[in-house]
Amino acid sequence: MTPIRTVTVEVLRAEVRVLMVGTRQVTLSVFRQLDFVPWEECELMGRVQDPREKDSGWFFAIGVSRADGSLVRTWLRKQAPPAGLIDEDGRNTLEDWAAAMAFYTNLPLIVLAGLT
């Protein structure tokens, strides 16, 4: 005799974040036209995945410039710098990269509509 199994249907919910400027959704095309700024110089809103750039060696994010409040994009290198490398300000670049990577990975993913 085959054991009785209970079959259930579960409803799963997913959150999709989009970026709106006024009543218009920001698209990948608009994102690609934004100015680049170093990630330290902007208030980050979220991560962005650009299919054209998936093999570029960079992670991308979108945010607001601290200098002038404009919408900007930024990037973070996927590969860690060599250990012991010191930047022009005397900081350990590996430690800076690790801190940035930890911050970046906790940003919400923002889905931008558009063709690749």
C-alpha positions in Angstrom: 0.0 0.0 0.0 1.3 3.4 -1.0 1.6 5.9 1.9 -0.7 8.9 1.7 1.1 12.2 0.9 -0.3 15.6 1.7 -0.2 18.0 -1.3 -0.2 21.7 -0.6 0.0 24.8 -2.7 2.1 27.7 -1.3 1.9 31.3 -2.4 5.3 32.8 -2.6 5.9 36.6 -2.9 8.8 38.4 -4.4 9.7 42.0 -4.2 10.8 43.8 -7.3 12.3 47.2 -6.9 12.2 49.7 -9.8 13.5 53.3 -9.9 11.1 56.0 -10.8 11.8 59.6 -11.7 8.5 61.3 -11.4 6.1 59.0 -13.2 8.7 57.4 -15.5 10.7 54.3 -14.8 14.5 54.5 -15.2 15.6 52.1 -17.9 18.9 50.4 -18.6 19.4 52.9 -21.5 19.1 55.8 -19.1 21.3 54.1 -16.5 24.1 53.7 -19.2 24.0 57.5 -19.8 24.5 58.6 -16.2 27.8 60.0 -15.1 30.2 57.7 -13.2 31.4 58.7 -9.8 33.5 56.8 -7.3 31.2 54.8 -5.0 32.4 56.8 -1.9 31.1 60.0 -3.5 27.4 59.0 -3.7 24.5 57.8 -1.5 23.8 54.3 -3.0 20.3 53.2 -3.7 20.9 49.8 -5.0 22.7 47.3 -7.2 22.1 47.2 -10.9 22.7 44.2 -13.3 23.6 45.2 -16.8 23.5 42.2 -19.1 26.0 44.0 -21.5 28.5 44.3 -18.7 28.3 40.9 -17.0 31.8 39.9 -18.1 33.3 43.3 -17.6 35.0 42.7 -14.2 32.8 45.3 -12.5 29.7 45.4 -10.3 27.4 48.4 -10.9 25.2 50.5 -8.6 23.0 53.6 -8.8 22.8 56.4 -6.4 22.7 60.2 -5.8 25.9 62.3 -6.0 26.9 63.8 -2.7 28.4 66.8 -4.6 25.3 68.0 -6.5 22.3 65.6 -5.8 22.3 64.3 -9.4 21.4 60.7 -10.3 24.7 58.8 -10.9 26.1 55.3 -11.5 29.1 53.8 -9.8 31.1 50.6 -10.0 33.2 48.3 -7.9 35.9 46.0 -9.2 34.9 42.3 -8.9 38.5 41.2 -8.3 40.2 42.1 -5.1 43.4 44.2 -5.4 46.7 42.6 -4.3 47.2 42.4 -0.6 49.4 45.1 0.9 48.7 47.6 -2.0 48.4 51.1 -0.5 46.4 53.9 -2.3 47.4 57.5 -2.7 45.8 58.4 0.7 47.9 55.7 2.5 45.0 53.3 3.0 45.2 49.6 2.4 43.2 49.1 -0.8 42.3 45.4 0.0 40.7 46.5 3.2 38.8 49.3 1.4 37.7 46.9 -1.3 36.5 44.3 1.3 34.5 47.0 3.1 33.0 48.2 -0.2 32.1 44.7 -1.3 30.4 43.9 2.0 28.3 47.1 1.7 27.6 46.5 -2.0 26.3 42.9 -1.5 23.8 44.2 1.1 22.3 46.7 -1.3 18.9 45.8 -2.8 18.8 44.8 -6.4 17.0 47.4 -8.6 15.5 46.0 -11.8 15.8 48.3 -14.8 13.6 47.6 -17.8 15.0 47.7 -21.3 16.5 45.7 -24.1 20.1 44.5 -23.8 
